[in-house]
């Protein structure tokens, strides 16, 4: 039986449910990405580039950190035959873009929007999905 994977992802973490040969394993990968800080409005500084430069630098660092996170997630799911992706926001679409770049997007069974689930709820949802699919 090919390895079937359910993946719940947001910018904070990825929860991976691996189904193979009647076994089930749950893994968690934390991104450790800091939430972007909002720069309070108010008087503009007299120094050129200060606020804009630092915001752009923080955004660049956050993007690099997220890309490392996505690469780590991809390394964990690369050998799957079929991948079901869930998540509440844009992280699932950003990962899909990375998968397209790596040429493994054809393994995506479906992408669904989902709020946070407990590990048990998520594993049950993944099992139900793959049980319904023809082998």
N, CA, C and O atoms as CSV, one atom per row, in Angstrom:
chain,resi,resn,atom,element,x,y,z
A,1,UNK,N,N,0.843,-1.191,0.000
A,1,UNK,CA,C,0.000,0.000,0.000
A,1,UNK,C,C,0.882,1.246,0.000
A,1,UNK,O,O,1.856,1.335,0.747
A,2,UNK,N,N,0.526,2.195,-0.843
A,2,UNK,CA,C,1.307,3.436,-0.881
A,2,UNK,C,C,1.066,4.259,0.367
A,2,UNK,O,O,0.024,4.145,1.012
A,3,UNK,N,N,2.029,5.078,0.697
A,3,UNK,CA,C,1.921,5.929,1.880
A,3,UNK,C,C,0.942,7.060,1.595
A,3,UNK,O,O,1.056,7.757,0.587
A,4,UNK,N,N,-0.027,7.235,2.502
A,4,UNK,CA,C,-1.018,8.293,2.394
A,4,UNK,C,C,-0.788,9.259,3.550
A,4,UNK,O,O,-0.608,8.856,4.699
A,5,UNK,N,N,-0.799,10.540,3.212
A,5,UNK,CA,C,-0.479,11.552,4.221
A,5,UNK,C,C,-1.565,12.613,4.273
A,5,UNK,O,O,-2.055,13.094,3.252
A,6,UNK,N,N,-1.921,12.957,5.506
A,6,UNK,CA,C,-2.771,14.112,5.765
A,6,UNK,C,C,-1.891,15.172,6.398
A,6,UNK,O,O,-1.102,14.874,7.295
A,7,UNK,N,N,-2.019,16.400,5.941
A,7,UNK,CA,C,-1.168,17.487,6.424
A,7,UNK,C,C,-2.048,18.671,6.793
A,7,UNK,O,O,-2.775,19.204,5.956
A,8,UNK,N,N,-1.973,19.079,8.064
A,8,UNK,CA,C,-2.632,20.309,8.504
A,8,UNK,C,C,-1.515,21.316,8.718
A,8,UNK,O,O,-0.565,21.050,9.454
A,9,UNK,N,N,-1.631,22.492,8.064
A,9,UNK,CA,C,-0.520,23.448,8.128
A,9,UNK,C,C,-1.027,24.872,8.281
A,9,UNK,O,O,-2.019,25.271,7.672
A,10,UNK,N,N,-0.319,25.624,9.111
A,10,UNK,CA,C,-0.452,27.073,9.154
A,10,UNK,C,C,0.965,27.620,9.321
A,10,UNK,O,O,1.926,26.856,9.230
A,11,UNK,N,N,1.114,28.904,9.559
A,11,UNK,CA,C,2.465,29.462,9.649
A,11,UNK,C,C,3.180,29.093,10.941
A,11,UNK,O,O,4.384,29.323,11.055
A,12,UNK,N,N,2.473,28.524,11.923
A,12,UNK,CA,C,3.094,28.159,13.189
A,12,UNK,C,C,3.581,26.722,13.222
A,12,UNK,O,O,4.618,26.428,13.816
A,13,UNK,N,N,2.830,25.818,12.581
A,13,UNK,CA,C,3.172,24.404,12.678
A,13,UNK,C,C,2.549,23.597,11.553
A,13,UNK,O,O,1.646,24.054,10.851
A,14,UNK,N,N,3.059,22.389,11.408
A,14,UNK,CA,C,2.476,21.407,10.501
A,14,UNK,C,C,2.244,20.138,11.310
A,14,UNK,O,O,3.119,19.699,12.057
A,15,UNK,N,N,1.059,19.553,11.155
A,15,UNK,CA,C,0.750,18.275,11.777
A,15,UNK,C,C,0.595,17.283,10.629
A,15,UNK,O,O,-0.202,17.495,9.715
A,16,UNK,N,N,1.356,16.210,10.687
A,16,UNK,CA,C,1.388,15.236,9.598
A,16,UNK,C,C,0.869,13.903,10.122
A,16,UNK,O,O,1.380,13.374,11.109
A,17,UNK,N,N,-0.149,13.363,9.456
A,17,UNK,CA,C,-0.668,12.029,9.762
A,17,UNK,C,C,-0.236,11.121,8.617
A,17,UNK,O,O,-0.572,11.363,7.458
A,18,UNK,N,N,0.509,10.078,8.953
A,18,UNK,CA,C,1.019,9.141,7.954
A,18,UNK,C,C,0.273,7.821,8.109
A,18,UNK,O,O,0.282,7.212,9.179
A,19,UNK,N,N,-0.370,7.389,7.031
A,19,UNK,CA,C,-1.068,6.111,7.004
A,19,UNK,C,C,-0.339,5.186,6.044
A,19,UNK,O,O,-0.143,5.519,4.875
A,20,UNK,N,N,0.063,4.017,6.544
A,20,UNK,CA,C,0.736,3.053,5.681
A,20,UNK,C,C,0.655,1.674,6.332
A,20,UNK,O,O,0.969,1.510,7.511
A,21,UNK,N,N,0.233,0.695,5.550
A,21,UNK,CA,C,0.161,-0.694,6.015
A,21,UNK,C,C,-0.576,-0.812,7.346
A,21,UNK,O,O,-0.070,-1.437,8.278
A,22,UNK,N,N,-1.742,-0.231,7.441
A,22,UNK,CA,C,-2.594,-0.281,8.637
A,22,UNK,C,C,-1.950,0.333,9.875
A,22,UNK,O,O,-2.424,0.124,10.992
A,23,UNK,N,N,-0.874,1.086,9.682
A,23,UNK,CA,C,-0.244,1.804,10.789
A,23,UNK,C,C,-0.537,3.289,10.625
A,23,UNK,O,O,-0.797,3.781,9.527
A,24,UNK,N,N,-0.486,3.978,11.746
A,24,UNK,CA,C,-0.729,5.417,11.741
A,24,UNK,C,C,0.330,6.091,12.609
A,24,UNK,O,O,0.623,5.644,13.718
A,25,UNK,N,N,0.888,7.160,12.089
A,25,UNK,CA,C,1.891,7.921,12.829
A,25,UNK,C,C,1.552,9.397,12.711
A,25,UNK,O,O,1.132,9.866,11.653
A,26,UNK,N,N,1.738,10.126,13.807
A,26,UNK,CA,C,1.500,11.572,13.795
A,26,UNK,C,C,2.809,12.276,14.112
A,26,UNK,O,O,3.475,11.959,15.098
A,27,UNK,N,N,3.169,13.229,13.272
A,27,UNK,CA,C,4.374,14.043,13.479
A,27,UNK,C,C,3.968,15.502,13.531
A,27,UNK,O,O,2.945,15.899,12.974
A,28,UNK,N,N,4.779,16.287,14.203
A,28,UNK,CA,C,4.528,17.718,14.308
A,28,UNK,C,C,5.836,18.444,13.987
A,28,UNK,O,O,6.899,18.080,14.488
A,29,UNK,N,N,5.741,19.459,13.157
A,29,UNK,CA,C,6.896,20.301,12.839
A,29,UNK,C,C,6.527,21.733,13.196
A,29,UNK,O,O,5.548,22.277,12.684
A,30,UNK,N,N,7.312,22.337,14.072
A,30,UNK,CA,C,7.074,23.726,14.468
A,30,UNK,C,C,7.897,24.656,13.586
A,30,UNK,O,O,9.047,24.357,13.262
A,31,UNK,N,N,7.312,25.772,13.203
A,31,UNK,CA,C,8.027,26.702,12.325
A,31,UNK,C,C,8.896,27.670,13.107
A,31,UNK,O,O,9.933,28.107,12.608
A,32,UNK,N,N,8.490,28.013,14.329
A,32,UNK,CA,C,9.175,29.023,15.136
A,32,UNK,C,C,9.272,30.371,14.431
A,32,UNK,O,O,10.182,31.154,14.700
A,33,UNK,N,N,8.336,30.636,13.535
A,33,UNK,CA,C,8.284,31.920,12.830
A,33,UNK,C,C,7.596,32.927,13.737
A,33,UNK,O,O,6.536,32.657,14.302
A,34,UNK,N,N,8.211,34.080,13.864
A,34,UNK,CA,C,7.629,35.150,14.681
A,34,UNK,C,C,6.525,35.837,13.896
A,34,UNK,O,O,6.638,36.029,12.685
A,35,UNK,N,N,5.465,36.205,14.589
A,35,UNK,CA,C,4.401,36.974,13.967
A,35,UNK,C,C,4.964,38.332,13.563
A,35,UNK,O,O,5.763,38.908,14.301
A,36,UNK,N,N,4.561,38.854,12.402
A,36,UNK,CA,C,5.080,40.165,12.016
A,36,UNK,C,C,4.620,41.243,12.991
A,36,UNK,O,O,3.449,41.299,13.368
A,37,UNK,N,N,5.547,42.085,13.389
A,37,UNK,CA,C,5.222,43.188,14.300
A,37,UNK,C,C,4.596,44.321,13.512
A,37,UNK,O,O,5.036,44.650,12.411
A,38,UNK,N,N,3.580,44.903,14.082
A,38,UNK,CA,C,2.983,46.073,13.451
A,38,UNK,C,C,3.735,47.304,13.927
A,38,UNK,O,O,3.998,47.470,15.119
A,39,UNK,N,N,4.069,48.146,12.995
A,39,UNK,CA,C,4.752,49.382,13.340
A,39,UNK,C,C,3.678,50.416,13.631
A,39,UNK,O,O,2.854,50.715,12.767
A,40,UNK,N,N,3.679,50.964,14.837
A,40,UNK,CA,C,2.626,51.924,15.179
A,40,UNK,C,C,2.716,53.164,14.301
A,40,UNK,O,O,3.803,53.593,13.913
A,41,UNK,N,N,1.562,53.725,13.998
A,41,UNK,CA,C,1.528,54.948,13.206
A,41,UNK,C,C,2.001,56.123,14.048
A,41,UNK,O,O,2.251,55.986,15.246
A,42,UNK,N,N,2.114,57.237,13.427
A,42,UNK,CA,C,2.533,58.410,14.183
A,42,UNK,C,C,3.460,59.245,13.337
A,42,UNK,O,O,3.443,59.175,12.108
A,43,UNK,N,N,4.261,60.029,14.003
A,43,UNK,CA,C,5.161,60.936,13.299
A,43,UNK,C,C,6.204,60.152,12.523
A,43,UNK,O,O,6.715,59.128,12.977
A,44,UNK,N,N,6.497,60.658,11.355
A,44,UNK,CA,C,7.528,60.018,10.530
A,44,UNK,C,C,8.903,60.420,11.035
A,44,UNK,O,O,9.111,61.534,11.515
A,45,UNK,N,N,9.819,59.499,10.918
A,45,UNK,CA,C,11.190,59.780,11.319
A,45,UNK,C,C,11.865,60.668,10.284
A,45,UNK,O,O,11.464,60.694,9.120
A,46,UNK,N,N,12.881,61.386,10.708
A,46,UNK,CA,C,13.631,62.227,9.777
A,46,UNK,C,C,14.753,61.454,9.104
A,46,UNK,O,O,15.369,61.931,8.151
A,47,UNK,N,N,15.008,60.255,9.612
A,47,UNK,CA,C,16.076,59.442,9.017
A,47,UNK,C,C,15.527,58.715,7.787
A,47,UNK,O,O,14.492,58.053,7.867
A,48,UNK,N,N,16.207,58.835,6.670
A,48,UNK,CA,C,15.711,58.154,5.468
A,48,UNK,C,C,15.810,56.636,5.631
A,48,UNK,O,O,16.755,56.127,6.232
A,49,UNK,N,N,14.841,55.936,5.099
A,49,UNK,CA,C,14.822,54.472,5.007
A,49,UNK,C,C,14.627,53.751,6.332
A,49,UNK,O,O,14.509,52.526,6.317
A,50,UNK,N,N,14.585,54.414,7.458
A,50,UNK,CA,C,14.603,53.709,8.741
A,50,UNK,C,C,13.445,52.728,8.901
A,50,UNK,O,O,13.683,51.520,8.890
A,51,UNK,N,N,12.220,53.185,9.048
A,51,UNK,CA,C,11.090,52.284,9.308
A,51,UNK,C,C,10.844,51.359,8.126
A,51,UNK,O,O,10.631,50.161,8.314
A,52,UNK,N,N,10.870,51.894,6.919
A,52,UNK,CA,C,10.623,51.075,5.739
A,52,UNK,C,C,11.708,50.020,5.567
A,52,UNK,O,O,11.420,48.873,5.225
A,53,UNK,N,N,12.952,50.413,5.805
A,53,UNK,CA,C,14.061,49.472,5.655
A,53,UNK,C,C,13.925,48.326,6.654
A,53,UNK,O,O,14.049,47.162,6.276
A,54,UNK,N,N,13.673,48.641,7.916
A,54,UNK,CA,C,13.607,47.597,8.933
A,54,UNK,C,C,12.398,46.694,8.735
A,54,UNK,O,O,12.480,45.491,8.984
A,55,UNK,N,N,11.278,47.253,8.291
A,55,UNK,CA,C,10.105,46.431,8.011
A,55,UNK,C,C,10.409,45.493,6.841
A,55,UNK,O,O,10.085,44.307,6.903
A,56,UNK,N,N,11.015,46.001,5.796
A,56,UNK,CA,C,11.351,45.168,4.642
A,56,UNK,C,C,12.331,44.063,5.047
A,56,UNK,O,O,12.214,42.928,4.584
A,57,UNK,N,N,13.289,44.391,5.905
A,57,UNK,CA,C,14.259,43.394,6.358
A,57,UNK,C,C,13.576,42.321,7.207
A,57,UNK,O,O,13.868,41.134,7.059
A,58,UNK,N,N,12.671,42.732,8.092
A,58,UNK,CA,C,11.924,41.752,8.905
A,58,UNK,C,C,11.070,40.858,8.021
A,58,UNK,O,O,11.004,39.649,8.242
A,59,UNK,N,N,10.415,41.440,7.019
A,59,UNK,CA,C,9.598,40.660,6.092
A,59,UNK,C,C,10.449,39.655,5.322
A,59,UNK,O,O,10.040,38.511,5.126
A,60,UNK,N,N,11.629,40.083,4.888
A,60,UNK,CA,C,12.531,39.187,4.160
A,60,UNK,C,C,12.970,38.029,5.054
A,60,UNK,O,O,12.978,36.876,4.623
A,61,UNK,N,N,13.335,38.336,6.299
A,61,UNK,CA,C,13.764,37.283,7.228
A,61,UNK,C,C,12.623,36.315,7.528
A,61,UNK,O,O,12.832,35.105,7.606
A,62,UNK,N,N,11.421,36.853,7.695
A,62,UNK,CA,C,10.261,35.989,7.951
A,62,UNK,C,C,10.008,35.071,6.763
A,62,UNK,O,O,9.733,33.886,6.953
A,63,UNK,N,N,10.094,35.594,5.540
A,63,UNK,CA,C,9.882,34.803,4.327
A,63,UNK,C,C,10.937,33.693,4.233
A,63,UNK,O,O,10.603,32.556,3.902
A,64,UNK,N,N,12.198,34.010,4.518
A,64,UNK,CA,C,13.249,32.993,4.493
A,64,UNK,C,C,12.988,31.909,5.531
A,64,UNK,O,O,13.181,30.723,5.263
A,65,UNK,N,N,12.547,32.321,6.719
A,65,UNK,CA,C,12.249,31.368,7.790
A,65,UNK,C,C,11.094,30.446,7.371
A,65,UNK,O,O,11.156,29.236,7.586
A,66,UNK,N,N,10.047,31.021,6.777
A,66,UNK,CA,C,8.921,30.205,6.295
A,66,UNK,C,C,9.366,29.244,5.204
A,66,UNK,O,O,8.922,28.097,5.176
A,67,UNK,N,N,10.234,29.691,4.306
A,67,UNK,CA,C,10.716,28.806,3.244
A,67,UNK,C,C,11.486,27.619,3.815
A,67,UNK,O,O,11.367,26.503,3.310
A,68,UNK,N,N,12.280,27.853,4.871
A,68,UNK,CA,C,12.979,26.733,5.536
A,68,UNK,C,C,11.964,25.775,6.147
A,68,UNK,O,O,12.125,24.558,6.054
A,69,UNK,N,N,10.921,26.313,6.769
A,69,UNK,CA,C,9.851,25.504,7.350
A,69,UNK,C,C,9.190,24.655,6.268
A,69,UNK,O,O,9.002,23.453,6.458
A,70,UNK,N,N,8.833,25.263,5.132
A,70,UNK,CA,C,8.190,24.517,4.045
A,70,UNK,C,C,9.113,23.427,3.500
A,70,UNK,O,O,8.651,22.332,3.177
A,71,UNK,N,N,10.393,23.712,3.397
A,71,UNK,CA,C,11.338,22.678,2.927
A,71,UNK,C,C,11.387,21.500,3.895
A,71,UNK,O,O,11.468,20.349,3.465
A,72,UNK,N,N,11.339,21.778,5.200
A,72,UNK,CA,C,11.341,20.713,6.206
A,72,UNK,C,C,10.058,19.879,6.101
A,72,UNK,O,O,10.104,18.654,6.206
A,73,UNK,N,N,8.928,20.537,5.897
A,73,UNK,CA,C,7.660,19.820,5.728
A,73,UNK,C,C,7.726,18.956,4.469
A,73,UNK,O,O,7.337,17.789,4.493
A,74,UNK,N,N,8.217,19.530,3.371
A,74,UNK,CA,C,8.320,18.766,2.123
A,74,UNK,C,C,9.211,17.541,2.277
A,74,UNK,O,O,8.913,16.484,1.721
A,75,UNK,N,N,10.285,17.670,3.016
A,75,UNK,CA,C,11.165,16.520,3.245
A,75,UNK,C,C,10.427,15.398,3.968
A,75,UNK,O,O,10.723,14.222,3.756
A,76,UNK,N,N,9.466,15.756,4.823
A,76,UNK,CA,C,8.709,14.756,5.576
A,76,UNK,C,C,7.611,14.089,4.767
A,76,UNK,O,O,7.181,12.987,5.109
A,77,UNK,N,N,7.149,14.728,3.707
A,77,UNK,CA,C,6.027,14.173,2.938
A,77,UNK,C,C,6.416,13.752,1.523
A,77,UNK,O,O,5.576,13.242,0.781
A,78,UNK,N,N,7.654,13.953,1.145
A,78,UNK,CA,C,8.099,13.726,-0.228
A,78,UNK,C,C,7.818,12.316,-0.748
A,78,UNK,O,O,7.511,12.147,-1.929
A,79,UNK,N,N,7.917,11.306,0.111
A,79,UNK,CA,C,7.756,9.935,-0.355
A,79,UNK,C,C,6.315,9.431,-0.321
A,79,UNK,O,O,6.073,8.235,-0.478
A,80,UNK,N,N,5.363,10.334,-0.118
A,80,UNK,CA,C,3.944,9.954,-0.070
A,80,UNK,C,C,3.418,9.713,-1.477
A,80,UNK,O,O,3.849,10.346,-2.441
A,81,UNK,N,N,2.480,8.786,-1.567
A,81,UNK,CA,C,1.808,8.567,-2.843
A,81,UNK,C,C,0.645,9.519,-3.022
A,81,UNK,O,O,0.309,9.899,-4.143
A,82,UNK,N,N,0.028,9.907,-1.906
A,82,UNK,CA,C,-1.137,10.773,-1.939
A,82,UNK,C,C,-1.132,11.670,-0.701
A,82,UNK,O,O,-0.884,11.204,0.410
A,83,UNK,N,N,-1.408,12.962,-0.903
A,83,UNK,CA,C,-1.322,13.936,0.182
A,83,UNK,C,C,-2.612,14.747,0.237
A,83,UNK,O,O,-3.049,15.325,-0.759
A,84,UNK,N,N,-3.205,14.775,1.419
A,84,UNK,CA,C,-4.394,15.568,1.677
A,84,UNK,C,C,-3.954,16.754,2.535
A,84,UNK,O,O,-3.394,16.560,3.614
A,85,UNK,N,N,-4.203,17.987,2.063
A,85,UNK,CA,C,-3.704,19.180,2.748
A,85,UNK,C,C,-4.871,19.977,3.327
A,85,UNK,O,O,-5.851,20.260,2.638
A,86,UNK,N,N,-4.745,20.334,4.610
A,86,UNK,CA,C,-5.723,21.148,5.316
A,86,UNK,C,C,-5.021,22.362,5.905
A,86,UNK,O,O,-3.805,22.352,6.097
A,87,UNK,N,N,-5.781,23.397,6.187
A,87,UNK,CA,C,-5.241,24.536,6.908
A,87,UNK,C,C,-6.196,25.702,6.877
A,87,UNK,O,O,-7.084,25.762,6.025
A,88,UNK,N,N,-6.021,26.638,7.806
A,88,UNK,CA,C,-6.958,27.754,7.909
A,88,UNK,C,C,-6.643,28.941,7.005
A,88,UNK,O,O,-7.548,29.695,6.648
A,89,UNK,N,N,-5.399,29.119,6.635
A,89,UNK,CA,C,-5.025,30.349,5.934
A,89,UNK,C,C,-4.247,30.096,4.660
A,89,UNK,O,O,-4.507,29.141,3.928
A,90,UNK,N,N,-3.299,30.959,4.412
A,90,UNK,CA,C,-2.567,30.922,3.149
A,90,UNK,C,C,-1.381,29.963,3.146
A,90,UNK,O,O,-0.796,29.736,2.087
A,91,UNK,N,N,-1.009,29.400,4.274
A,91,UNK,CA,C,0.150,28.512,4.331
A,91,UNK,C,C,-0.026,27.305,3.418
A,91,UNK,O,O,0.939,26.858,2.797
A,92,UNK,N,N,-1.235,26.774,3.326
A,92,UNK,CA,C,-1.460,25.598,2.485
A,92,UNK,C,C,-1.227,25.933,1.010
A,92,UNK,O,O,-0.719,25.100,0.259
A,93,UNK,N,N,-1.591,27.138,0.595
A,93,UNK,CA,C,-1.369,27.567,-0.804
A,93,UNK,C,C,0.119,27.858,-1.053
A,93,UNK,O,O,0.639,27.581,-2.133
A,94,UNK,N,N,0.787,28.413,-0.054
A,94,UNK,CA,C,2.219,28.662,-0.198
A,94,UNK,C,C,2.974,27.340,-0.313
A,94,UNK,O,O,3.917,27.228,-1.096
A,95,UNK,N,N,2.559,26.336,0.468
A,95,UNK,CA,C,3.188,25.015,0.376
A,95,UNK,C,C,2.903,24.394,-0.990
A,95,UNK,O,O,3.782,23.776,-1.590
A,96,UNK,N,N,1.685,24.559,-1.477
A,96,UNK,CA,C,1.338,24.027,-2.798
A,96,UNK,C,C,2.252,24.623,-3.873
A,96,UNK,O,O,2.679,23.923,-4.791
A,97,UNK,N,N,2.542,25.903,-3.750
A,97,UNK,CA,C,3.441,26.568,-4.694
A,97,UNK,C,C,4.841,25.938,-4.632
A,97,UNK,O,O,5.478,25.719,-5.663
A,98,UNK,N,N,5.309,25.652,-3.406
A,98,UNK,CA,C,6.613,24.991,-3.236
A,98,UNK,C,C,6.581,23.595,-3.855
A,98,UNK,O,O,7.549,23.165,-4.481
A,99,UNK,N,N,5.458,22.889,-3.677
A,99,UNK,CA,C,5.327,21.540,-4.243
A,99,UNK,C,C,5.356,21.598,-5.772
A,99,UNK,O,O,5.936,20.727,-6.421
A,100,UNK,N,N,4.734,22.617,-6.334
A,100,UNK,CA,C,4.764,22.789,-7.786
A,100,UNK,C,C,6.201,23.019,-8.250
A,100,UNK,O,O,6.631,22.471,-9.265
A,101,UNK,N,N,6.931,23.826,-7.502
A,101,UNK,CA,C,8.330,24.104,-7.823
A,101,UNK,C,C,9.172,22.819,-7.756
A,101,UNK,O,O,10.081,22.624,-8.563
A,102,UNK,N,N,8.860,21.947,-6.786
A,102,UNK,CA,C,9.589,20.680,-6.612
A,102,UNK,C,C,9.053,19.573,-7.519
A,102,UNK,O,O,9.577,18.459,-7.528
A,103,UNK,N,N,8.008,19.889,-8.279
A,103,UNK,CA,C,7.376,18.948,-9.210
A,103,UNK,C,C,6.755,17.731,-8.507
A,103,UNK,O,O,6.827,16.614,-9.017
A,104,UNK,N,N,6.155,17.952,-7.351
A,104,UNK,CA,C,5.448,16.874,-6.657
A,104,UNK,C,C,3.993,17.250,-6.384
A,104,UNK,O,O,3.335,16.618,-5.558
A,105,UNK,N,N,3.486,18.278,-7.076
A,105,UNK,CA,C,2.113,18.707,-6.860
A,105,UNK,C,C,1.106,17.669,-7.348
A,105,UNK,O,O,-0.054,17.707,-6.937
A,106,UNK,N,N,1.518,16.747,-8.209
A,106,UNK,CA,C,0.592,15.723,-8.703
A,106,UNK,C,C,0.210,14.712,-7.620
A,106,UNK,O,O,-0.689,13.899,-7.833
A,107,UNK,N,N,0.865,14.747,-6.481
A,107,UNK,CA,C,0.529,13.850,-5.375
A,107,UNK,C,C,-0.544,14.423,-4.459
A,107,UNK,O,O,-1.003,13.746,-3.539
A,108,UNK,N,N,-0.944,15.666,-4.704
A,108,UNK,CA,C,-1.972,16.300,-3.874
A,108,UNK,C,C,-3.325,15.689,-4.220
A,108,UNK,O,O,-3.792,15.787,-5.354
A,109,UNK,N,N,-3.950,15.057,-3.225
A,109,UNK,CA,C,-5.285,14.478,-3.422
A,109,UNK,C,C,-6.352,15.567,-3.337
A,109,UNK,O,O,-7.291,15.581,-4.132
A,110,UNK,N,N,-6.212,16.470,-2.384
A,110,UNK,CA,C,-7.164,17.566,-2.204
A,110,UNK,C,C,-6.570,18.598,-1.261
A,110,UNK,O,O,-5.671,18.301,-0.475
A,111,UNK,N,N,-7.090,19.821,-1.354
A,111,UNK,CA,C,-6.722,20.893,-0.434
A,111,UNK,C,C,-8.022,21.448,0.119
A,111,UNK,O,O,-8.911,21.847,-0.633
A,112,UNK,N,N,-8.123,21.470,1.450
A,112,UNK,CA,C,-9.349,21.947,2.096
A,112,UNK,C,C,-9.021,22.977,3.167
A,112,UNK,O,O,-7.992,22.900,3.838
A,113,UNK,N,N,-9.917,23.937,3.308
A,113,UNK,CA,C,-9.788,24.907,4.387
A,113,UNK,C,C,-10.368,24.286,5.653
A,113,UNK,O,O,-11.461,23.721,5.637
A,114,UNK,N,N,-9.624,24.398,6.741
A,114,UNK,CA,C,-10.060,23.784,7.993
A,114,UNK,C,C,-9.499,24.569,9.163
A,114,UNK,O,O,-8.342,24.990,9.146
A,115,UNK,N,N,-10.325,24.762,10.176
A,115,UNK,CA,C,-9.830,25.345,11.418
A,115,UNK,C,C,-9.001,24.307,12.148
A,115,UNK,O,O,-8.907,23.159,11.712
A,116,UNK,N,N,-8.407,24.702,13.244
A,116,UNK,CA,C,-7.573,23.808,14.042
A,116,UNK,C,C,-8.393,22.631,14.559
A,116,UNK,O,O,-9.507,22.801,15.055
A,117,UNK,N,N,-7.823,21.435,14.433
A,117,UNK,CA,C,-8.428,20.209,14.941
A,117,UNK,C,C,-7.476,19.585,15.946
A,117,UNK,O,O,-6.271,19.836,15.909
A,118,UNK,N,N,-8.017,18.769,16.847
A,118,UNK,CA,C,-7.114,18.010,17.711
A,118,UNK,C,C,-6.429,16.962,16.840
A,118,UNK,O,O,-6.894,16.666,15.739
A,119,UNK,N,N,-5.339,16.409,17.327
A,119,UNK,CA,C,-4.642,15.374,16.561
A,119,UNK,C,C,-5.562,14.199,16.257
A,119,UNK,O,O,-5.544,13.668,15.147
A,120,UNK,N,N,-6.368,13.788,17.238
A,120,UNK,CA,C,-7.280,12.649,17.038
A,120,UNK,C,C,-8.353,12.972,16.003
A,120,UNK,O,O,-8.671,12.133,15.160
A,121,UNK,N,N,-8.915,14.179,16.058
A,121,UNK,CA,C,-9.923,14.579,15.069
A,121,UNK,C,C,-9.317,14.608,13.667
A,121,UNK,O,O,-9.923,14.148,12.699
A,122,UNK,N,N,-8.115,15.158,13.584
A,122,UNK,CA,C,-7.457,15.266,12.290
A,122,UNK,C,C,-7.133,13.888,11.725
A,122,UNK,O,O,-7.377,13.637,10.545
A,123,UNK,N,N,-6.590,12.992,12.543
A,123,UNK,CA,C,-6.264,11.639,12.088
A,123,UNK,C,C,-7.528,10.920,11.619
A,123,UNK,O,O,-7.498,10.228,10.601
A,124,UNK,N,N,-8.630,11.072,12.339
A,124,UNK,CA,C,-9.888,10.430,11.947
A,124,UNK,C,C,-10.372,10.977,10.598
A,124,UNK,O,O,-10.857,10.220,9.757
A,125,UNK,N,N,-10.242,12.269,10.398
A,125,UNK,CA,C,-10.666,12.894,9.144
A,125,UNK,C,C,-9.827,12.375,7.971
A,125,UNK,O,O,-10.356,12.122,6.888
A,126,UNK,N,N,-8.533,12.220,8.191
A,126,UNK,CA,C,-7.640,11.704,7.139
A,126,UNK,C,C,-7.995,10.246,6.817
A,126,UNK,O,O,-8.084,9.869,5.648
A,127,UNK,N,N,-8.197,9.432,7.857
A,127,UNK,CA,C,-8.572,8.023,7.636
A,127,UNK,C,C,-9.863,7.933,6.836
A,127,UNK,O,O,-9.947,7.166,5.877
A,128,UNK,N,N,-10.874,8.714,7.223
A,128,UNK,CA,C,-12.168,8.690,6.496
A,128,UNK,C,C,-11.983,9.090,5.030
A,128,UNK,O,O,-12.561,8.472,4.137
A,129,UNK,N,N,-11.181,10.119,4.790
A,129,UNK,CA,C,-10.984,10.583,3.415
A,129,UNK,C,C,-10.359,9.480,2.557
A,129,UNK,O,O,-10.854,9.183,1.469
A,130,UNK,N,N,-9.285,8.882,3.040
A,130,UNK,CA,C,-8.597,7.878,2.224
A,130,UNK,C,C,-9.375,6.568,2.135
A,130,UNK,O,O,-9.203,5.825,1.169
A,131,UNK,N,N,-10.223,6.267,3.112
A,131,UNK,CA,C,-11.054,5.069,3.040
A,131,UNK,C,C,-12.079,5.207,1.911
A,131,UNK,O,O,-12.429,4.222,1.261
A,132,UNK,N,N,-12.554,6.428,1.683
A,132,UNK,CA,C,-13.536,6.664,0.614
A,132,UNK,C,C,-12.936,6.634,-0.774
A,132,UNK,O,O,-13.648,6.410,-1.753
A,133,UNK,N,N,-11.631,6.858,-0.876
A,133,UNK,CA,C,-10.978,6.949,-2.180
A,133,UNK,C,C,-10.715,5.549,-2.736
A,133,UNK,O,O,-10.340,4.639,-1.997
A,134,UNK,N,N,-10.921,5.384,-4.074
A,134,UNK,CA,C,-10.608,4.080,-4.682
A,134,UNK,C,C,-9.100,3.837,-4.655
A,134,UNK,O,O,-8.319,4.764,-4.866
A,135,UNK,N,N,-8.700,2.628,-4.403
A,135,UNK,CA,C,-7.264,2.304,-4.315
A,135,UNK,C,C,-6.641,2.170,-5.677
A,135,UNK,O,O,-5.444,1.901,-5.785
